[in-house]
């Protein structure tokens, strides 16, 4: 489950960067370093923001965990509430996440119960 937790947090961070890109204007087909270069100032300019990340046009989900969508809210410097929709070996799962400083909680994909990450 440790790998799954790391993937969930990485997906949420990726969504935050995607929000910054959206705040910078339309899709420009830029290389990753330029996208991040545009996203960072937009994210740094605000104290709170909502983000949404969706995956589309995928012919076949890869093996393991595949993130299909992320939705959440961030309050700087260290608070986040979000939900992740994913497929784990083809089985749909929804994981909720709450981060408050060093305290990180999630709903276990197997039981649905809240617990520490």
C-alpha positions as CSV (number, residue, x, y, z in Angstrom):
1,X,0.0,0.0,0.0
2,X,3.0,2.4,0.4
3,X,3.5,2.6,-3.3
4,X,-0.2,3.3,-3.8
5,X,0.0,6.2,-1.3
6,X,3.0,7.6,-3.0
7,X,1.2,7.5,-6.4
8,X,-1.9,9.2,-4.9
9,X,0.2,12.0,-3.5
10,X,2.1,12.4,-6.7
11,X,-1.2,12.6,-8.7
12,X,-2.4,15.3,-6.4
13,X,0.8,17.3,-6.8
14,X,0.6,16.8,-10.6
15,X,-2.9,18.2,-10.5
16,X,-1.6,21.3,-8.7
17,X,0.9,21.9,-11.5
18,X,-1.9,21.4,-14.1
19,X,-3.9,24.0,-12.3
20,X,-1.1,26.5,-12.6
21,X,-0.9,25.8,-16.3
22,X,-4.7,26.3,-16.7
23,X,-4.3,29.6,-14.9
24,X,-1.7,30.7,-17.4
25,X,-3.8,30.4,-20.4
26,X,-4.7,27.8,-23.0
27,X,-2.8,24.7,-24.0
28,X,0.2,25.6,-26.0
29,X,1.8,22.2,-26.5
30,X,4.8,23.3,-24.6
31,X,7.6,21.1,-23.4
32,X,7.3,20.1,-19.7
33,X,10.0,22.5,-18.4
34,X,8.1,25.5,-20.0
35,X,4.8,24.3,-18.6
36,X,6.2,24.1,-15.1
37,X,7.9,27.5,-15.7
38,X,4.5,29.0,-16.4
39,X,2.7,27.1,-13.7
40,X,4.9,27.9,-10.7
41,X,4.3,31.7,-10.8
42,X,0.5,31.2,-11.1
43,X,0.4,28.8,-8.1
44,X,2.7,31.1,-6.1
45,X,0.5,34.1,-6.7
46,X,-2.5,32.7,-4.7
47,X,-3.1,31.3,-1.2
48,X,-5.9,28.9,-2.1
49,X,-7.0,27.2,-5.2
50,X,-9.2,24.4,-6.5
51,X,-7.8,21.9,-9.0
52,X,-9.2,19.2,-11.3
53,X,-7.3,16.8,-13.4
54,X,-9.0,14.3,-15.8
55,X,-7.6,11.6,-18.1
56,X,-9.2,11.1,-21.5
57,X,-8.6,9.3,-24.8
58,X,-6.9,6.3,-23.2
59,X,-7.4,3.2,-25.3
60,X,-6.5,0.8,-22.6
61,X,-5.6,1.4,-19.0
62,X,-2.0,0.3,-18.1
63,X,-1.4,-2.4,-15.5
64,X,-1.2,-1.5,-11.8
65,X,-2.8,1.8,-10.7
66,X,-4.1,4.2,-13.3
67,X,-5.3,7.7,-12.2
68,X,-8.5,8.7,-14.1
69,X,-9.3,11.9,-12.2
70,X,-8.3,14.1,-9.3
71,X,-10.3,16.9,-7.7
72,X,-9.4,19.0,-4.7
73,X,-8.6,22.2,-2.9
74,X,-5.3,23.5,-1.6
75,X,-4.7,26.1,1.1
76,X,-1.1,27.2,1.4
77,X,1.2,26.4,3.0
78,X,0.3,22.8,3.9
79,X,-3.4,21.9,3.6
80,X,-5.1,19.8,1.0
81,X,-8.4,18.1,0.6
82,X,-9.0,16.0,-2.5
83,X,-10.4,12.8,-4.1
84,X,-8.7,10.5,-6.6
85,X,-10.5,8.3,-9.0
86,X,-8.4,5.5,-10.3
87,X,-8.4,1.9,-11.6
88,X,-6.2,-0.6,-9.7
89,X,-5.6,-3.6,-11.9
90,X,-8.8,-2.7,-13.7
91,X,-10.9,-2.3,-10.6
92,X,-12.3,1.2,-10.1
93,X,-11.4,2.8,-6.7
94,X,-12.0,6.2,-5.2
95,X,-9.6,7.5,-2.6
96,X,-10.2,10.6,-0.4
97,X,-7.2,12.5,1.0
98,X,-6.8,15.1,3.7
99,X,-3.5,16.8,4.5
100,X,-3.1,19.2,7.4
101,X,0.6,19.9,7.8
102,X,2.4,16.8,8.8
103,X,-0.9,14.9,9.4
104,X,-2.0,13.0,6.3
105,X,-5.1,10.9,6.0
106,X,-6.8,8.8,3.3
107,X,-9.6,6.4,2.8
108,X,-8.2,3.0,2.4
109,X,-9.1,1.7,-1.1
110,X,-10.0,-1.7,0.2
111,X,-12.1,-0.8,3.2
112,X,-13.1,2.8,2.5
113,X,-12.2,3.6,6.1
114,X,-10.2,6.7,7.0
115,X,-6.7,6.2,8.3
116,X,-3.2,7.8,8.4
117,X,-1.2,7.7,5.2
